[in-house]
């Protein structure tokens, strides 16, 4: 890590100024990773770095400048490690599965244990403005290209009906979402790496087979709101506007003034419907989760053949994706911002999240008991990995481009996700049989 942390040309790599700058970056990375950019102040960074608050400005002009460097370091550290593994593997002719497992383990170790810089990048990048994200995309794309090149080199080991680009996005998404749920203080990262590598390669199911699922377009999806009357319609508009701002710009950006402006209202009139920004946020989060809970529960309950576990799970996956991208803007807002919210807010919404988890746990456990799902991965991590791969798609999939050449409609994209989740990305899935 030392050689990755920057210093100005002509500076001594281990001089006092460089060491102070390094301490600031290390402190900021730790805080950005654990508490989020918006909750972190320059004073707090200085405190963790054991500096006077004012002295931090000698090295950095703003918190934004610090964040930019932290994000950059996070990707560069990871890129150098992954590149080294890929190059050594190619030189020594290592088999695909061995190298793939090493790559997954390295990515997860940096994300969850070894580098606050990498964790800070993954957790804060989605909340940046479009302008600031553009500045960091070239480096992130360079890292993604490293994975694509590795997969292309081993294309014979991969299934041929899904593009390498989509496979690489799927892999990175499944790994990145682990930052939201895996407790590396309680469980070794190596355990997660081994399980996730198997799941990505060979899928959830014990046998491969064609999936016939209910079309996303034919699902009966509603967002749970039926505004009737001027006051309710206005309230509805405030919530929808807040959800969009939260999804696109994060919690801090969703001020009462901005919500009112973009909803076409006077700022003061918002208070006629809501007492505070927190009240709006709570309702947006609650609606998003309840939409998802009710939709997936209903889809699983009405599946005509309860013994057809494969297609019942596929239908639940399709419903989850439909709520993320088509049926409920509240759901996508919840998914994108929940991990970066203050603990007090998150705790109020955990009961509904636990209810949703139980719906999936029941589906997966029934399938596992029947022998339809692999038994070497427990239900809870199986569910977490699966939902993580689905949820991270809000960061990179755009259903609005589905009519353009080279892009997928939501329905086609969901079909491919189901194939990868149920059957894996390898050319010949080898999920273990039930023993």
C-alpha positions, -999 to +999 in steps of 0.1 A: +000+000+000+029+024+007+039+028-029+003+035-040-002+064-016+008+095-036+033+122-029+042+153-048+071+153-073+104+161-056+091+152-021+109+127+000+087+096+001+091+093+038+094+130+047+071+146+074+048+162+049+043+130+030+037+111+062+011+136+074-006+135+040-006+097+042-021+098+077-049+121+065-057+098+036-057+067+059-080+084+084-104+096+057-105+062+040-114+046+073-142+071+080-155+072+045-157+034+045-174+030+079-195+062+082-198+075+047-187+106+030-217+128+040-213+119+077-176+126+078-163+161+086-128+176+081-126+180+118-133+143+123-106+133+097-081+156+115-090+140+149-085+104+136-052+115+120-041+131+153-038+165+137-051+200+145-083+207+126-068+236+107-036+219+096-054+195+073-060+224+049-023+227+044-024+194+025-059+193+011-082+222+000-114+204+007-131+171+017-140+166-019-103+166-028-096+140-001-124+118-013-111+119-049-077+107-038-092+080-016-113+067-044-084+067-068-061+048-044-088+023-037-090+012-073-053+014-080-044-008-051-069-034-062-059-031-099-022-038-091-029-069-071-054-084-096-030-076-125-002-094-107-023-125-103-035-125-139+000-121-152+015-148-130-014-172-139-008-166-176+029-172-173+025-204-153-005-217-173-027-221-142-061-235-147-091-212-150-108-222-117-077-218-096-070-183-109-107-173-107-108-183-070-076-163-063-091-132-081-123-135-061-104-139-028-081-109-035-110-086-045-130-096-014-100-093+009-092-058-002-129-048-001-137-063+033-105-065+053-072-052+039-080-018+024-103+010+037-095+027+004-112+000-017-141-003+007-146+035+007-146+035-031-172+008-034-195+023-007-193+060-017-190+060-055-227+054-061-236+086-042-214+109-063-229+133-087-227+123-124-200+149-130-178+136-102-184+099-112-173+107-148-138+117-134-134+083-118-149+061-145-118+057-166-098+041-138-128+019-128-132+009-164-095-001-166-100-024-136-132-039-152-113-044-185-087-064-166-114-089-155-129-089-190-095-097-206-090-126-181-125-140-189-120-136-226-087-155-224-106-184-207-137-181-228-137-218-235-143-223-198-173-201-198-209-206-210-212-194-245-247-179-244-238-148-223-214-121-232-181-117-213-190-081-205-222-091-188-205-119-170-178-096-156-204-071-144-223-098-127-191-111-110-181-076-098-216-068-086-219-099-066-186-092-049-191-055-043-224-060-026-208-081+001-196-048+017-232-043+027-237-076+046-206-096+053-191-093+088-154-099+083-148-093+120-168-125+128-161-147+098-130-151+077-130-136+043-116-168+029-148-186+038-169-161+018-144-163-011-146-200-014-184-201-013-189-171-036-164-185-061-183-218-062-217-200-065-205-178-094-190-207-113-216-234-108-248-216-097-273-223-071-290-254-086-279-290-084-289-296-121-288-274-151-320-270-171-340-246-192-360-220-172-395-212-182-406-183-160-435-159-159-428-128-181-418-097-162-442-077-183-472-098-173-466-096-136-492-075-117-470-048-101-482-018-082-463+006-059-489+004-032-501+040-036-535+050-049-537+088-046-573+100-046-577+137-041-555+168-045-538+164-011-529+128-016-517+134-051-494+162-038-481+140-011-475+112-036-456+136-058-434+147-029-425+111-021-418+102-057-396+133-061-377+125-029-372+089-040-357+100-073-333+125-056-323+100-029-316+073-056-296+096-078-278+119-054-280+104-019-294+114+015-276+147+020-288+161-014-325+154-006-332+187+011-367+199+017-359+229-006-347+207-035-376+182-031-401+210-032-384+227-062-383+195-083-419+186-073-431+220-084-440+232-050-431+260-026-407+248+001-431+257+029-460+237+014-440+204+019-445+209+057-482+207+052-477+170+044-445+161+062-430+173+094-394+168+084-369+155+059-365+124+081-403+117+079-402+118+041-371+095+041-388+070+064-418+068+043-398+064+010-377+036+026-407+019+041-427+020+008-397+006-011-393-024+011-430-031+015-435-030-023-407-055-026-419-077+002-455-078-010-446-083-046-422-112-042-443-128-015-473-127-038-453-140-068-440-170-048-474-178-033-493-179-066-468-201-084-490-230-095-465-258-088-449-255-054-426-284-062-412-267-092-386-249-071-364-238-099-391-218-117-406-206-085-373-190-075-368-177-111-402-160-108-393-144-075-360-132-090-379-117-119-403-099-095-374-085-075-359-071-106-392-057-118-396-038-086-360-025-087-364-011-123-400-008-133-426-010-106-413+010-077-389+039-077-391+036-039-375+002-040-344+013-060-340+044-037-340+021-007-315-003-022-291+025-033-289+046-001-297+022+028-260+012+035-249+048+038-276+060+061-271+069+098-275+038+121-305+053+138-324+055+105-314+020+094-324+004+126-360+016+122-363-003+089-346-035+098-378-053+108-392-050+073-359-060+058-359-091+080-394-100+068-382-098+032-352-120+040-374-146+056-395-148+024-364-157+005-350-180+032-382-200+031-381-203-007-345-214-007-347-237+022-377-256+007-357-259-026-326-271-008-345-296+013-361-310-020-326-313-035-331-286-061-304-263-046-268-271-037-263-281-001-227-270+005-237-233+010-261-224+038-293-206+030-285-172+045-252-166+027-268-181-004-296-155-002-272-127+006-250-134-024-280-138-047-297-106-036-264-088-037-258-097-073-293-085-081-292-053-061-259-041-075-274-040-110-289-006-100-254+007-103-247-003-139-278-015-158-300+010-176-333-005-189-340+027-207-314+017-233-331-016-241-341-006-275-306+003-285-282-020-303-259-039-279-282-033-248-307-055-231-344-050-223-352-056-186-369-089-195-339-102-215-315-089-189-334-107-161-334-139-181-296-138-183-293-130-146-315-160-137-293-183-159-261-171-141-276-173-107-292-207-111-266-224-133-234-204-130-211-188-155-189-219-162-192-239-194-200-271-174-216-265-140-205-289-114-226-281-083-223-309-059-251-334-055-270-337-023-254-362+001 
